[in-house]
Every structure is written in C-alpha cells, then in structure tokens.
C-alpha cells in the first residue's frame, strides 16, 4: 500500500487508487502518515480535529473515526485494520514503512540529491527529478485545517523549493540549456524572499549571454527585499552580481557555477 500526501490524499494498492470519503478520517490518516511508526497521542489527534470546537465526547468520536479508517485500510490491504493502525502508548501508530508514504520518499530523495549536487551533478539531477516528480499538488492539501498539518505542509513546501533550487544548480553545472528560465523567473518572483532563486536566475541568464537581464534581476530583487522586508541582499547574491559585473569565467567552466549557486551564508 502507498499513501500519497503530496497532492490530494490517496491510498494506492496494486495499481488501484482509493479516495477518502470523510474529512476527519483524512486528517487522522494524514497526521499518522507524517510520523509512520511513531505513536501520536490521543490528545494531539483530538486537538487537530476539534481544536477550535472542544467536544465533551471527543475521545469517543476519535475512536469512531479510527474504526472507519481501520475498516478502510483492511479493505484496501487485506491486513487487519488494527494491525496497520495500532493503539500504542496512549495514542495511535501507523505501522507502515516510511517509503510507503510519498512525502517521506520525497524527503529522502531530496536530501540525497542535495548531497550529490556538488560532487555528481548528473546523479543529482536524476535523483531530484524523481523527488519532485512525486508531487501532484499542494502538500497535505486535503488535511490542512489543523495547526500540526499546516506546519508539516509548510515544511514540505519549503523542501520542495529547496529541492528545485538544488536541481537548478545541478543543471547549471552540467548544461545551462537544460534550465527552464521562464519557470525559474516565475518562482523567483513568487518567492522573492528566497535569494537563492534570484541568484540562480542571474546565473542562468548570464550563461545564456543575457548579462543585462541578469544584472537587472539583482536590482529588482534588491528593491523587493528592501520594500517587503527592509533587508539588503545577502553576500551570496552580491557575490554573483560582482562576478557577472567582472564577466567572470562562468561560461567556460560549467561546473564552477556551483561555487556561486550555493546557499546564502548566514
């Protein structure tokens, strides 16, 4: 069985997909699936489901939702529902391997691709494309009413952008023609607080012979940071700007680009 959280919530087993009929049952499954193999206390699940509208019989209502979820899991997998969703240590535990959940596979692949980016960009590209290919929509999009799921969704979305940044840096190191400049520009505008996207856009434009556009990205990013956050660009963005002004040899040495496309120093 696979549990898919990176988009609409789906259960998948032997190429058959199952959707969730109940909103609260979806929240229970999502919350447990973000921490597979780890007990989630009853009170945390109750708070996630009814935090803004306390119920006198919340524990009974939770048990009813867990019962429905167990029956669904049993019908999907043929394994007893209380073996897959177990009661443990004052809470419930989803007994599935982490790789059965797309969000956990994404995080594992994103970490591996990021580690590969500098020493083996070709492998990094393949790994990061596999990671990003798992996304079908927003993270936990069917279960984001409660605080815990919102926080976990925000973390996944943050890692999605950083994986895209690592993928872009690896593509620049191998062949700048593989970088979709229009897509990168759109993301840099949508996430103007992320200087690395602007830095990568500058380098992609420069490598494409568009030096004036690359320099304008720096100036527009500087204006947005000042207007929105009251900040100046960090050292990494300044470093890329100065290298382009000097017409540094970023064109003749493709792998050198990674020296400029790293994380913004603290």
VEXDREN-2710 file (C-alpha; in Angstrom, 1 decimal):
% VEXDREN-2710
k/r/px/py/pz
1/UNK/0.0/0.0/0.0
2/UNK/1.1/3.6/-0.7
3/UNK/-0.2/6.7/1.0
4/UNK/0.1/9.8/-1.1
5/UNK/0.1/13.1/0.7
6/UNK/1.8/15.4/-2.0
7/UNK/-1.5/16.4/-3.6
8/UNK/-5.0/15.1/-3.0
9/UNK/-4.9/12.3/-0.4
10/UNK/-4.9/8.9/-2.0
11/UNK/-4.4/5.3/-0.9
12/UNK/-2.9/3.1/-3.6
13/UNK/-2.6/-0.7/-3.6
14/UNK/-1.8/-2.9/-6.6
15/UNK/-2.5/0.0/-9.1
16/UNK/-5.9/0.7/-7.6
17/UNK/-6.5/4.2/-6.1
18/UNK/-8.8/4.9/-3.2
19/UNK/-10.0/8.4/-2.1
20/UNK/-11.2/9.3/1.4
21/UNK/-14.9/10.0/1.9
22/UNK/-14.5/11.5/5.4
23/UNK/-12.7/14.8/6.1
24/UNK/-11.9/13.8/9.7
25/UNK/-10.7/10.4/8.7
26/UNK/-8.4/12.0/6.2
27/UNK/-7.0/14.2/8.9
28/UNK/-6.3/11.2/11.1
29/UNK/-4.6/9.3/8.4
30/UNK/-2.5/12.3/7.3
31/UNK/-1.4/13.1/10.8
32/UNK/-0.3/9.5/11.4
33/UNK/1.3/9.1/8.0
34/UNK/3.5/12.1/8.6
35/UNK/5.0/10.2/11.5
36/UNK/4.9/6.5/10.5
37/UNK/5.9/4.0/13.2
38/UNK/5.7/6.7/15.9
39/UNK/2.7/6.9/18.3
40/UNK/0.7/10.1/18.1
41/UNK/-1.0/10.8/21.4
42/UNK/-4.8/10.8/21.5
43/UNK/-4.9/14.4/22.8
44/UNK/-2.9/15.6/19.8
45/UNK/-5.2/14.0/17.3
46/UNK/-8.3/15.3/19.2
47/UNK/-6.8/18.8/19.2
48/UNK/-6.0/18.6/15.4
49/UNK/-9.6/17.5/14.7
50/UNK/-11.6/19.7/17.1
51/UNK/-9.1/22.3/18.5
52/UNK/-11.4/25.2/17.8
53/UNK/-14.6/23.4/18.9
54/UNK/-14.0/21.3/22.0
55/UNK/-16.2/18.3/22.4
56/UNK/-17.2/16.5/25.6
57/UNK/-17.1/13.1/23.9
58/UNK/-14.1/13.8/21.6
59/UNK/-12.3/10.6/22.6
60/UNK/-15.4/8.5/21.5
61/UNK/-15.6/10.5/18.3
62/UNK/-12.0/9.9/17.6
63/UNK/-12.4/6.1/18.2
64/UNK/-15.3/6.1/15.7
65/UNK/-13.1/7.8/13.1
66/UNK/-10.2/5.4/13.8
67/UNK/-12.7/2.5/13.4
68/UNK/-13.7/3.8/10.0
69/UNK/-10.1/4.2/8.9
70/UNK/-9.2/0.7/10.1
71/UNK/-12.0/-0.8/8.1
72/UNK/-10.9/1.1/5.0
73/UNK/-7.2/0.1/5.5
74/UNK/-8.3/-3.6/5.9
75/UNK/-10.4/-3.4/2.7
76/UNK/-7.5/-2.0/0.8
77/UNK/-4.7/-4.2/2.0
78/UNK/-6.4/-7.4/3.3
79/UNK/-4.4/-6.9/6.5
80/UNK/-6.3/-6.5/9.8
81/UNK/-7.0/-2.8/10.3
82/UNK/-5.9/-2.8/14.0
83/UNK/-2.5/-4.3/12.8
84/UNK/-1.9/-1.4/10.4
85/UNK/-3.3/1.3/12.7
86/UNK/-2.4/0.2/16.2
87/UNK/-3.1/1.5/19.6
88/UNK/0.2/2.2/21.3
89/UNK/1.5/4.2/24.3
90/UNK/-1.6/6.4/24.8
91/UNK/-2.1/7.1/21.1
92/UNK/-2.3/5.6/17.6
93/UNK/0.5/4.4/15.4
94/UNK/0.5/3.8/11.7
95/UNK/2.5/0.6/11.1
96/UNK/3.8/1.1/7.6
97/UNK/7.4/1.6/6.3
98/UNK/8.3/5.3/5.6
99/UNK/8.9/4.6/1.9
100/UNK/5.2/3.6/1.6
101/UNK/4.4/7.3/2.0
102/UNK/5.3/9.7/-0.9
103/UNK/6.2/12.6/1.5
104/UNK/8.9/10.5/3.2
105/UNK/10.3/9.2/-0.1
106/UNK/10.4/12.8/-1.3
107/UNK/12.4/14.0/1.7
108/UNK/14.8/11.1/1.4
109/UNK/15.4/11.7/-2.3
110/UNK/15.7/15.5/-1.8
111/UNK/18.3/15.0/0.9
112/UNK/20.2/12.6/-1.3
113/UNK/20.0/14.8/-4.3
114/UNK/21.2/17.8/-2.4
115/UNK/24.2/15.9/-1.1
116/UNK/25.1/14.8/-4.7
117/UNK/24.7/18.2/-6.2
118/UNK/28.4/19.4/-5.9
119/UNK/30.2/16.1/-6.4
120/UNK/28.0/14.4/-9.0
121/UNK/25.5/16.8/-10.7
122/UNK/24.3/14.2/-13.2
123/UNK/23.2/11.8/-10.5
124/UNK/21.8/14.7/-8.5
125/UNK/19.6/15.7/-11.5
126/UNK/18.1/12.2/-11.8
127/UNK/17.6/11.9/-8.0
128/UNK/16.0/15.4/-7.6
129/UNK/13.8/15.0/-10.7
130/UNK/12.5/11.7/-9.2
131/UNK/11.8/13.5/-5.9
132/UNK/10.0/16.4/-7.5
133/UNK/8.0/14.0/-9.7
134/UNK/6.2/12.7/-6.7
135/UNK/4.3/16.0/-6.3
136/UNK/0.7/16.1/-7.7
137/UNK/-0.4/19.3/-6.0
138/UNK/-0.1/21.1/-2.6
139/UNK/1.3/19.2/0.4
140/UNK/-1.4/17.7/2.7
141/UNK/-3.9/19.7/0.7
142/UNK/-7.0/17.7/2.0
143/UNK/-6.0/18.0/5.7
144/UNK/-4.6/21.5/6.3
145/UNK/-7.2/22.8/8.7
146/UNK/-5.3/21.9/11.9
147/UNK/-2.1/23.5/13.2
148/UNK/0.1/20.4/13.1
149/UNK/-0.8/19.5/9.5
150/UNK/-0.3/23.1/8.4
151/UNK/3.1/23.2/10.0
152/UNK/4.1/19.9/8.3
153/UNK/2.7/21.0/5.0
154/UNK/4.7/24.2/5.2
155/UNK/7.9/22.2/5.9
156/UNK/7.3/20.0/2.8
157/UNK/6.6/23.0/0.6
158/UNK/9.8/24.6/1.8
159/UNK/11.8/21.4/1.0
160/UNK/10.1/21.3/-2.4
161/UNK/11.5/24.8/-3.3
162/UNK/15.0/24.0/-1.9
163/UNK/15.0/20.7/-4.0
164/UNK/14.1/22.7/-7.1
165/UNK/17.0/25.1/-6.2
166/UNK/19.4/22.1/-5.9
167/UNK/18.1/20.7/-9.2
168/UNK/18.6/24.0/-11.0
169/UNK/22.1/24.4/-9.6
170/UNK/23.0/20.9/-10.8
171/UNK/21.6/21.6/-14.2
172/UNK/23.6/24.8/-14.5
173/UNK/26.7/22.7/-13.6
174/UNK/26.1/20.3/-16.4
175/UNK/24.4/22.2/-19.2
176/UNK/22.7/25.6/-18.7
177/UNK/20.4/25.0/-21.7
178/UNK/18.5/22.5/-19.5
179/UNK/17.4/25.2/-17.1
180/UNK/13.8/26.5/-17.9
181/UNK/14.5/30.2/-17.4
182/UNK/10.8/31.3/-17.6
183/UNK/9.8/28.8/-14.9
184/UNK/12.8/29.9/-12.7
185/UNK/11.9/33.6/-13.2
186/UNK/8.3/32.9/-12.1
187/UNK/9.4/31.1/-9.0
188/UNK/11.9/33.8/-8.1
189/UNK/9.1/36.4/-8.3
190/UNK/6.6/34.2/-6.3
191/UNK/9.2/33.5/-3.6
192/UNK/11.0/36.9/-3.6
193/UNK/12.3/36.2/-0.1
194/UNK/14.4/33.3/-1.4
195/UNK/17.6/34.9/-2.6
196/UNK/19.0/31.7/-4.0
197/UNK/16.3/31.5/-6.7
198/UNK/17.2/35.0/-7.8
199/UNK/20.9/34.1/-7.7
200/UNK/20.3/31.0/-9.9
201/UNK/18.2/33.1/-12.3
202/UNK/21.0/35.6/-12.6
203/UNK/23.5/32.8/-13.4
204/UNK/21.1/31.1/-15.9
205/UNK/20.6/34.4/-17.8
206/UNK/24.4/35.2/-17.7
207/UNK/25.2/31.7/-19.0
208/UNK/22.7/32.4/-21.8
209/UNK/24.5/35.6/-22.8
210/UNK/21.9/37.9/-21.2
211/UNK/24.2/39.9/-18.9
212/UNK/22.0/43.0/-18.7
213/UNK/18.9/40.9/-17.7
214/UNK/21.0/39.1/-15.1
215/UNK/22.1/42.3/-13.5
216/UNK/18.5/43.7/-13.6
217/UNK/17.4/40.6/-11.6
218/UNK/19.8/41.6/-8.9
219/UNK/18.5/45.2/-8.8
220/UNK/14.8/44.1/-8.8
221/UNK/15.4/41.6/-6.1
222/UNK/17.2/44.3/-4.1
223/UNK/14.2/46.6/-4.4
224/UNK/11.7/43.9/-3.4
225/UNK/13.8/42.9/-0.3
226/UNK/14.0/46.5/0.8
227/UNK/10.3/47.2/0.2
228/UNK/8.9/44.0/1.6
229/UNK/11.4/43.1/4.3
230/UNK/13.6/46.1/4.9
231/UNK/16.6/43.9/4.0
232/UNK/19.7/44.1/1.8
233/UNK/20.7/41.1/-0.4
234/UNK/23.0/38.7/1.3
235/UNK/26.6/38.0/0.5
236/UNK/25.9/35.2/-2.0
237/UNK/23.7/37.3/-4.2
238/UNK/26.3/40.2/-4.0
239/UNK/29.0/37.7/-4.9
240/UNK/27.1/36.5/-8.0
241/UNK/26.4/40.2/-9.0
242/UNK/30.1/41.1/-8.7
243/UNK/31.2/38.1/-10.7
244/UNK/28.8/39.0/-13.5
245/UNK/29.9/42.6/-13.5
246/UNK/33.5/41.4/-13.9
247/UNK/32.4/39.0/-16.6
248/UNK/34.0/36.1/-14.6
249/UNK/34.6/32.9/-16.5
250/UNK/31.2/31.3/-15.6
251/UNK/30.7/30.5/-19.3
252/UNK/33.8/28.4/-19.9
253/UNK/33.8/26.4/-16.8
254/UNK/30.3/25.0/-16.3
255/UNK/31.0/23.2/-13.0
256/UNK/32.3/26.4/-11.4
257/UNK/28.8/27.7/-11.3
258/UNK/28.2/25.6/-8.1
259/UNK/30.7/27.8/-6.3
260/UNK/28.3/30.7/-6.9
261/UNK/25.0/28.8/-6.6
262/UNK/25.3/27.7/-3.0
263/UNK/23.1/28.5/0.0
264/UNK/23.1/32.1/1.1
265/UNK/25.6/32.4/4.0
266/UNK/24.2/33.3/7.4
END
